[in-house]
Amino acid sequence: YVYTSPRDTVLEALFLHRFWAFLTRACCPLWIAPNLLTAVGLAHAFVAYALLLAYSPALEGSAPAWVYVTCAAMLFVYQTMDGMDGKQARRMGGGTP
């Protein structure tokens, strides 16, 4: 079995790969494991879902506006960390090209 990732979206090709690479170089020392980035991002996703369920248990859209903005920001952090982990792995020599 050989894993092959799906093709990049237009947004990934035009912007996100460069954004993730920049953040990885600017914010991540070489000693940070890529899996730590993944775990931090996943924690943000779990907190976002817990926050949404706490304020709108039936998911009927009754949460305050700040909850939705916070959830969107936390899911963006999750997506960013997920993109950065591969860049960090390649930077450390442990990822696939």
Biotite code that builds the C-alpha atoms (Angstrom):
import biotite.structure as struc

atoms = struc.array([
    struc.Atom([0.000, 0.000, 0.000], chain_id="A", res_id=1, res_name="TYR", atom_name="CA", element="C"),
    struc.Atom([1.300, 3.429, -0.946], chain_id="A", res_id=2, res_name="VAL", atom_name="CA", element="C"),
    struc.Atom([-0.505, 6.494, 0.298], chain_id="A", res_id=3, res_name="TYR", atom_name="CA", element="C"),
    struc.Atom([-1.124, 9.196, -2.268], chain_id="A", res_id=4, res_name="THR", atom_name="CA", element="C"),
    struc.Atom([-2.673, 12.452, -1.202], chain_id="A", res_id=5, res_name="SER", atom_name="CA", element="C"),
    struc.Atom([-5.495, 13.955, -3.227], chain_id="A", res_id=6, res_name="PRO", atom_name="CA", element="C"),
    struc.Atom([-4.758, 16.752, -5.657], chain_id="A", res_id=7, res_name="ARG", atom_name="CA", element="C"),
    struc.Atom([-4.424, 20.233, -4.213], chain_id="A", res_id=8, res_name="ASP", atom_name="CA", element="C"),
    struc.Atom([-7.334, 22.625, -4.312], chain_id="A", res_id=9, res_name="THR", atom_name="CA", element="C"),
    struc.Atom([-6.882, 25.941, -6.101], chain_id="A", res_id=10, res_name="VAL", atom_name="CA", element="C"),
    struc.Atom([-6.590, 27.754, -2.777], chain_id="A", res_id=11, res_name="LEU", atom_name="CA", element="C"),
    struc.Atom([-3.899, 25.360, -1.561], chain_id="A", res_id=12, res_name="GLU", atom_name="CA", element="C"),
    struc.Atom([-1.890, 25.720, -4.751], chain_id="A", res_id=13, res_name="ALA", atom_name="CA", element="C"),
    struc.Atom([-2.143, 29.510, -4.896], chain_id="A", res_id=14, res_name="LEU", atom_name="CA", element="C"),
    struc.Atom([-1.833, 30.480, -1.255], chain_id="A", res_id=15, res_name="PHE", atom_name="CA", element="C"),
    struc.Atom([-1.971, 27.921, 1.532], chain_id="A", res_id=16, res_name="LEU", atom_name="CA", element="C"),
    struc.Atom([1.207, 25.912, 0.830], chain_id="A", res_id=17, res_name="HIS", atom_name="CA", element="C"),
    struc.Atom([3.286, 29.096, 0.938], chain_id="A", res_id=18, res_name="ARG", atom_name="CA", element="C"),
    struc.Atom([1.421, 30.288, 4.043], chain_id="A", res_id=19, res_name="PHE", atom_name="CA", element="C"),
    struc.Atom([2.047, 26.979, 5.851], chain_id="A", res_id=20, res_name="TRP", atom_name="CA", element="C"),
    struc.Atom([5.715, 26.936, 4.821], chain_id="A", res_id=21, res_name="ALA", atom_name="CA", element="C"),
    struc.Atom([6.193, 30.523, 6.032], chain_id="A", res_id=22, res_name="PHE", atom_name="CA", element="C"),
    struc.Atom([4.551, 29.824, 9.398], chain_id="A", res_id=23, res_name="LEU", atom_name="CA", element="C"),
    struc.Atom([6.582, 26.652, 9.831], chain_id="A", res_id=24, res_name="THR", atom_name="CA", element="C"),
    struc.Atom([9.858, 28.474, 9.206], chain_id="A", res_id=25, res_name="ARG", atom_name="CA", element="C"),
    struc.Atom([8.849, 31.489, 11.331], chain_id="A", res_id=26, res_name="ALA", atom_name="CA", element="C"),
    struc.Atom([7.178, 29.768, 14.293], chain_id="A", res_id=27, res_name="CYS", atom_name="CA", element="C"),
    struc.Atom([8.451, 26.196, 14.623], chain_id="A", res_id=28, res_name="CYS", atom_name="CA", element="C"),
    struc.Atom([11.906, 25.353, 15.893], chain_id="A", res_id=29, res_name="PRO", atom_name="CA", element="C"),
    struc.Atom([13.368, 22.155, 14.497], chain_id="A", res_id=30, res_name="LEU", atom_name="CA", element="C"),
    struc.Atom([12.913, 20.309, 17.799], chain_id="A", res_id=31, res_name="TRP", atom_name="CA", element="C"),
    struc.Atom([9.090, 20.476, 17.588], chain_id="A", res_id=32, res_name="ILE", atom_name="CA", element="C"),
    struc.Atom([7.728, 17.151, 16.381], chain_id="A", res_id=33, res_name="ALA", atom_name="CA", element="C"),
    struc.Atom([5.230, 17.277, 13.515], chain_id="A", res_id=34, res_name="PRO", atom_name="CA", element="C"),
    struc.Atom([2.838, 15.132, 15.546], chain_id="A", res_id=35, res_name="ASN", atom_name="CA", element="C"),
    struc.Atom([2.771, 17.840, 18.227], chain_id="A", res_id=36, res_name="LEU", atom_name="CA", element="C"),
    struc.Atom([1.503, 20.308, 15.634], chain_id="A", res_id=37, res_name="LEU", atom_name="CA", element="C"),
    struc.Atom([-1.190, 17.825, 14.662], chain_id="A", res_id=38, res_name="THR", atom_name="CA", element="C"),
    struc.Atom([-2.193, 17.293, 18.292], chain_id="A", res_id=39, res_name="ALA", atom_name="CA", element="C"),
    struc.Atom([-2.407, 21.032, 18.987], chain_id="A", res_id=40, res_name="VAL", atom_name="CA", element="C"),
    struc.Atom([-4.568, 21.518, 15.915], chain_id="A", res_id=41, res_name="GLY", atom_name="CA", element="C"),
    struc.Atom([-6.809, 18.616, 16.889], chain_id="A", res_id=42, res_name="LEU", atom_name="CA", element="C"),
    struc.Atom([-7.224, 20.072, 20.377], chain_id="A", res_id=43, res_name="ALA", atom_name="CA", element="C"),
    struc.Atom([-8.440, 23.315, 18.792], chain_id="A", res_id=44, res_name="HIS", atom_name="CA", element="C"),
    struc.Atom([-10.998, 21.381, 16.743], chain_id="A", res_id=45, res_name="ALA", atom_name="CA", element="C"),
    struc.Atom([-12.279, 19.526, 19.812], chain_id="A", res_id=46, res_name="PHE", atom_name="CA", element="C"),
    struc.Atom([-12.598, 22.765, 21.791], chain_id="A", res_id=47, res_name="VAL", atom_name="CA", element="C"),
    struc.Atom([-14.485, 24.372, 18.897], chain_id="A", res_id=48, res_name="ALA", atom_name="CA", element="C"),
    struc.Atom([-16.961, 21.498, 18.759], chain_id="A", res_id=49, res_name="TYR", atom_name="CA", element="C"),
    struc.Atom([-17.366, 21.470, 22.551], chain_id="A", res_id=50, res_name="ALA", atom_name="CA", element="C"),
    struc.Atom([-17.981, 25.224, 22.575], chain_id="A", res_id=51, res_name="LEU", atom_name="CA", element="C"),
    struc.Atom([-20.591, 24.927, 19.861], chain_id="A", res_id=52, res_name="LEU", atom_name="CA", element="C"),
    struc.Atom([-22.347, 22.073, 21.632], chain_id="A", res_id=53, res_name="LEU", atom_name="CA", element="C"),
    struc.Atom([-22.260, 23.939, 24.958], chain_id="A", res_id=54, res_name="ALA", atom_name="CA", element="C"),
    struc.Atom([-24.037, 26.977, 23.518], chain_id="A", res_id=55, res_name="TYR", atom_name="CA", element="C"),
    struc.Atom([-26.280, 25.193, 21.029], chain_id="A", res_id=56, res_name="SER", atom_name="CA", element="C"),
    struc.Atom([-26.821, 21.580, 22.171], chain_id="A", res_id=57, res_name="PRO", atom_name="CA", element="C"),
    struc.Atom([-29.444, 20.845, 19.521], chain_id="A", res_id=58, res_name="ALA", atom_name="CA", element="C"),
    struc.Atom([-27.345, 22.557, 16.815], chain_id="A", res_id=59, res_name="LEU", atom_name="CA", element="C"),
    struc.Atom([-30.291, 24.701, 15.810], chain_id="A", res_id=60, res_name="GLU", atom_name="CA", element="C"),
    struc.Atom([-28.226, 27.884, 15.340], chain_id="A", res_id=61, res_name="GLY", atom_name="CA", element="C"),
    struc.Atom([-29.091, 29.559, 18.630], chain_id="A", res_id=62, res_name="SER", atom_name="CA", element="C"),
    struc.Atom([-25.552, 30.228, 19.868], chain_id="A", res_id=63, res_name="ALA", atom_name="CA", element="C"),
    struc.Atom([-24.290, 33.809, 20.179], chain_id="A", res_id=64, res_name="PRO", atom_name="CA", element="C"),
    struc.Atom([-22.409, 35.196, 17.191], chain_id="A", res_id=65, res_name="ALA", atom_name="CA", element="C"),
    struc.Atom([-19.088, 35.190, 19.061], chain_id="A", res_id=66, res_name="TRP", atom_name="CA", element="C"),
    struc.Atom([-19.321, 31.392, 19.382], chain_id="A", res_id=67, res_name="VAL", atom_name="CA", element="C"),
    struc.Atom([-19.469, 30.941, 15.609], chain_id="A", res_id=68, res_name="TYR", atom_name="CA", element="C"),
    struc.Atom([-16.599, 33.381, 15.042], chain_id="A", res_id=69, res_name="VAL", atom_name="CA", element="C"),
    struc.Atom([-14.508, 31.607, 17.683], chain_id="A", res_id=70, res_name="THR", atom_name="CA", element="C"),
    struc.Atom([-15.292, 28.194, 16.196], chain_id="A", res_id=71, res_name="CYS", atom_name="CA", element="C"),
    struc.Atom([-14.331, 29.413, 12.721], chain_id="A", res_id=72, res_name="ALA", atom_name="CA", element="C"),
    struc.Atom([-11.024, 30.767, 14.045], chain_id="A", res_id=73, res_name="ALA", atom_name="CA", element="C"),
    struc.Atom([-10.288, 27.534, 15.931], chain_id="A", res_id=74, res_name="MET", atom_name="CA", element="C"),
    struc.Atom([-11.034, 25.401, 12.887], chain_id="A", res_id=75, res_name="LEU", atom_name="CA", element="C"),
    struc.Atom([-8.731, 27.647, 10.843], chain_id="A", res_id=76, res_name="PHE", atom_name="CA", element="C"),
    struc.Atom([-6.003, 26.975, 13.443], chain_id="A", res_id=77, res_name="VAL", atom_name="CA", element="C"),
    struc.Atom([-6.713, 23.242, 13.086], chain_id="A", res_id=78, res_name="TYR", atom_name="CA", element="C"),
    struc.Atom([-6.408, 23.426, 9.293], chain_id="A", res_id=79, res_name="GLN", atom_name="CA", element="C"),
    struc.Atom([-3.241, 25.498, 9.537], chain_id="A", res_id=80, res_name="THR", atom_name="CA", element="C"),
    struc.Atom([-1.584, 23.137, 12.015], chain_id="A", res_id=81, res_name="MET", atom_name="CA", element="C"),
    struc.Atom([-2.545, 20.198, 9.831], chain_id="A", res_id=82, res_name="ASP", atom_name="CA", element="C"),
    struc.Atom([-0.857, 21.862, 6.861], chain_id="A", res_id=83, res_name="GLY", atom_name="CA", element="C"),
    struc.Atom([2.188, 22.840, 8.886], chain_id="A", res_id=84, res_name="MET", atom_name="CA", element="C"),
    struc.Atom([2.859, 19.335, 10.214], chain_id="A", res_id=85, res_name="ASP", atom_name="CA", element="C"),
    struc.Atom([3.841, 18.036, 6.786], chain_id="A", res_id=86, res_name="GLY", atom_name="CA", element="C"),
    struc.Atom([6.083, 21.035, 6.160], chain_id="A", res_id=87, res_name="LYS", atom_name="CA", element="C"),
    struc.Atom([7.748, 20.469, 9.540], chain_id="A", res_id=88, res_name="GLN", atom_name="CA", element="C"),
    struc.Atom([8.219, 16.757, 8.831], chain_id="A", res_id=89, res_name="ALA", atom_name="CA", element="C"),
    struc.Atom([9.918, 17.500, 5.508], chain_id="A", res_id=90, res_name="ARG", atom_name="CA", element="C"),
    struc.Atom([12.008, 20.197, 7.160], chain_id="A", res_id=91, res_name="ARG", atom_name="CA", element="C"),
    struc.Atom([13.227, 17.636, 9.704], chain_id="A", res_id=92, res_name="MET", atom_name="CA", element="C"),
    struc.Atom([13.852, 15.060, 6.988], chain_id="A", res_id=93, res_name="GLY", atom_name="CA", element="C"),
    struc.Atom([11.109, 12.700, 8.117], chain_id="A", res_id=94, res_name="GLY", atom_name="CA", element="C"),
    struc.Atom([8.283, 13.365, 5.656], chain_id="A", res_id=95, res_name="GLY", atom_name="CA", element="C"),
    struc.Atom([7.516, 12.232, 2.174], chain_id="A", res_id=96, res_name="THR", atom_name="CA", element="C"),
    struc.Atom([8.009, 14.622, -0.729], chain_id="A", res_id=97, res_name="PRO", atom_name="CA", element="C"),
])
